[in-house]
Amino acid sequence: MTKIEYIDGADDAAIAAWVAERLKAALRRSSGPVAISVPGGATPFPICAELVRHPIDWSRITIWPGDDRIVPEDHPASNVGRIRALFTLTGARVVALEEGGIPPRFALTWLGMGTDGHIASLFPNTNPRLDDPCQIRRVTPDPLPLEAPFARLTLTLPALLNSEALMFVIRGEGKHRLFEAAARAENDLPVARLLCAASQPVICFR
């Protein structure tokens, strides 16, 4: 079973402070740029709004979306567009996903999880593989979510696992149960495939 550090009751500001300290530590360990992967969806953006207030050398931070909808950046459904709007004044570099691209090793891979066990845009129907030769892949969820009926670009399991640590923010009792079952390898959902292969620290805010 994957060993996970659970942190209960942290609000958006507390999670942002934790991420900020993680980034500062990574900057101290390296003289070069530090990369983080950030999820889309409703939960992360209020946390990111708190994160940008922290005094970090943002000029050395590179931010990658974990996935994105294939829409123009100025479309409301664009993850990279929303990330860029939040971080533009910090001086951080925000990278748009490109099919076939090669992301760096991340100081932190930050993930959410859907009620179907998907992570990034690795939905159950996409059959994500630990030996995927691609780092960034185009996928189409089936069924398409009503709130965002678009094909996606997503980091694959190998790209997500190429990280010093994995962080989840999981809210809601149903999601908590599903995540804990995945950590115990009681299902074969995308989140379970990731967790069962993880050798780095895994932190879950819930």
C-alpha positions as CSV (number, residue, x, y, z in Angstrom):
1,M,0.0,0.0,0.0
2,T,1.3,3.5,-0.9
3,K,2.3,5.5,2.2
4,I,0.5,8.8,2.1
5,E,0.7,11.7,4.5
6,Y,-2.8,13.0,5.1
7,I,-3.3,16.6,6.2
8,D,-6.8,17.3,7.4
9,G,-8.6,20.6,7.7
10,A,-6.2,22.9,5.8
11,D,-7.9,25.8,4.1
12,D,-6.8,27.4,0.9
13,A,-4.3,29.8,2.5
14,A,-2.7,26.9,4.5
15,I,-2.3,24.8,1.4
16,A,-0.8,27.7,-0.5
17,A,1.7,28.3,2.3
18,W,2.7,24.7,2.2
19,V,3.3,24.9,-1.6
20,A,5.2,28.1,-1.2
21,E,7.6,26.5,1.3
22,R,8.0,23.5,-1.0
23,L,9.0,25.8,-3.9
24,K,11.3,27.9,-1.7
25,A,13.1,24.7,-0.6
26,A,13.4,23.6,-4.2
27,L,14.9,26.9,-5.2
28,R,17.5,26.7,-2.4
29,R,18.5,23.2,-3.6
30,S,19.0,24.4,-7.2
31,S,20.6,27.2,-9.1
32,G,18.4,26.8,-12.1
33,P,14.6,26.9,-12.8
34,V,12.1,25.0,-10.6
35,A,9.1,23.4,-12.2
36,I,5.7,22.7,-10.7
37,S,2.6,21.1,-12.3
38,V,-0.7,22.6,-11.4
39,P,-4.2,21.1,-11.9
40,G,-7.3,22.7,-13.4
41,G,-10.8,22.6,-12.0
42,A,-12.6,24.6,-9.4
43,T,-10.4,23.7,-6.4
44,P,-6.9,24.8,-7.3
45,F,-7.5,28.4,-8.5
46,P,-8.5,29.9,-5.1
47,I,-5.4,28.2,-3.7
48,C,-3.2,29.7,-6.5
49,A,-4.7,33.1,-5.8
50,E,-3.3,32.8,-2.3
51,L,0.0,31.3,-3.5
52,V,0.9,34.3,-5.7
53,R,1.0,36.5,-2.6
54,H,4.0,34.7,-1.2
55,P,7.4,36.2,-1.6
56,I,9.1,33.7,-3.9
57,D,11.7,34.2,-6.6
58,W,9.0,33.7,-9.2
59,S,11.4,34.5,-12.1
60,R,12.9,31.0,-11.5
61,I,9.5,29.2,-11.3
62,T,8.0,27.4,-14.3
63,I,4.4,26.4,-14.1
64,W,2.9,23.6,-16.2
65,P,-0.8,22.7,-16.3
66,G,-1.3,19.0,-15.6
67,D,-3.8,19.0,-18.4
68,D,-5.7,21.4,-20.6
69,R,-8.8,21.5,-22.8
70,I,-8.0,22.0,-26.5
71,V,-9.4,25.5,-26.8
72,P,-7.8,29.0,-27.3
73,E,-6.1,30.4,-24.2
74,D,-8.7,33.2,-24.0
75,H,-11.5,30.6,-23.8
76,P,-13.1,30.3,-20.2
77,A,-12.3,26.5,-20.3
78,S,-8.6,27.0,-20.9
79,N,-6.5,25.9,-17.9
80,V,-3.3,27.6,-19.1
81,G,-5.2,30.8,-19.8
82,R,-6.5,30.9,-16.2
83,I,-3.1,30.0,-14.8
84,R,-1.4,32.6,-16.9
85,A,-3.9,35.3,-15.8
86,L,-3.2,34.5,-12.1
87,F,0.6,34.3,-12.3
88,T,1.4,36.9,-15.0
89,L,2.3,39.6,-12.5
90,T,4.7,37.3,-10.5
91,G,7.1,36.9,-13.4
92,A,6.7,33.1,-13.4
93,R,6.9,31.3,-16.7
94,V,3.7,29.5,-17.7
95,V,4.0,26.7,-20.3
96,A,1.2,25.6,-22.6
97,L,1.1,21.9,-23.2
98,E,2.0,20.6,-26.7
99,E,1.4,17.1,-28.0
100,G,4.7,15.3,-28.0
101,G,6.4,17.8,-25.7
102,I,8.9,16.8,-23.0
103,P,8.1,18.3,-19.6
104,P,10.9,18.6,-17.0
105,R,11.3,16.9,-13.7
106,F,8.9,18.6,-11.3
107,A,9.7,19.8,-7.8
108,L,6.0,19.1,-7.1
109,T,3.2,17.5,-9.1
110,W,-0.1,18.9,-7.7
111,L,-3.2,16.9,-8.6
112,G,-6.9,16.7,-8.1
113,M,-9.1,13.7,-8.6
114,G,-12.5,13.3,-10.2
115,T,-15.4,11.2,-8.8
116,D,-14.5,8.6,-11.5
117,G,-10.9,8.4,-10.3
118,H,-9.4,10.4,-13.1
119,I,-6.3,12.5,-12.6
120,A,-5.2,15.3,-15.0
121,S,-7.2,14.2,-18.1
122,L,-6.3,10.6,-17.6
123,F,-9.9,9.3,-17.5
124,P,-10.7,5.6,-17.1
125,N,-11.6,5.2,-20.8
126,T,-8.1,6.4,-21.8
127,N,-6.4,3.4,-20.1
128,P,-3.3,5.3,-18.9
129,R,-0.1,3.2,-18.9
130,L,2.9,3.4,-16.7
131,D,5.1,2.6,-19.8
132,D,3.5,5.2,-22.0
133,P,6.2,6.4,-24.4
134,C,4.6,9.8,-24.6
135,Q,5.0,12.5,-21.9
136,I,2.1,14.6,-23.2
137,R,-0.8,12.9,-25.0
138,R,-4.0,14.0,-26.6
139,V,-7.1,12.2,-25.2
140,T,-10.8,12.4,-25.4
141,P,-12.9,11.6,-22.3
142,D,-15.8,9.3,-22.8
143,P,-18.3,10.5,-21.9
144,L,-17.4,14.1,-22.4
145,P,-18.0,16.1,-19.2
146,L,-21.0,18.4,-19.8
147,E,-19.2,21.3,-18.2
148,A,-16.2,21.0,-20.5
149,P,-17.0,18.9,-23.6
150,F,-13.6,19.2,-25.2
151,A,-10.7,16.9,-26.2
152,R,-7.7,17.4,-23.9
153,L,-3.9,17.4,-23.7
154,T,-2.6,15.8,-20.6
155,L,0.6,14.8,-18.9
156,T,0.8,11.0,-18.9
157,L,1.6,8.8,-15.9
158,P,5.4,8.8,-16.6
159,A,5.4,12.6,-16.7
160,L,3.3,12.9,-13.6
161,L,5.6,10.5,-11.7
162,N,8.7,12.4,-12.8
163,S,8.5,14.5,-9.7
164,E,10.1,15.0,-6.3
165,A,6.7,14.8,-4.6
166,L,3.0,14.3,-5.4
167,M,0.4,16.5,-3.8
168,F,-3.4,16.0,-3.9
169,V,-6.2,18.2,-2.7
170,I,-9.2,15.9,-2.2
171,R,-12.5,17.3,-0.9
172,G,-15.7,15.4,-0.1
173,E,-16.3,12.1,1.7
174,G,-17.0,10.2,-1.5
175,K,-13.7,11.3,-3.0
176,H,-11.9,10.5,0.2
177,R,-13.2,6.9,0.2
178,L,-12.3,6.4,-3.5
179,F,-8.8,7.9,-3.0
180,E,-8.1,5.7,0.0
181,A,-9.3,2.6,-1.8
182,A,-7.0,3.5,-4.7
183,A,-4.1,3.9,-2.3
184,R,-4.8,0.4,-1.1
185,A,-4.9,-0.9,-4.7
186,E,-8.5,-1.9,-4.3
187,N,-9.3,-0.6,-7.8
188,D,-7.5,-0.1,-11.1
189,L,-8.6,3.5,-11.7
190,P,-6.1,6.0,-13.1
191,V,-5.4,7.4,-9.6
192,A,-4.7,3.9,-8.3
193,R,-2.2,3.3,-11.1
194,L,-0.4,6.4,-10.2
195,L,-0.4,5.9,-6.5
196,C,0.7,2.2,-6.7
197,A,3.7,3.3,-8.8
198,A,4.7,6.2,-6.7
199,S,8.0,6.0,-4.9
200,Q,8.2,9.7,-3.9
201,P,6.4,11.3,-1.0
202,V,2.7,11.6,-1.5
203,I,0.8,14.3,0.5
204,C,-3.0,14.5,0.5
205,F,-4.9,17.6,1.8
206,R,-8.4,16.7,2.7
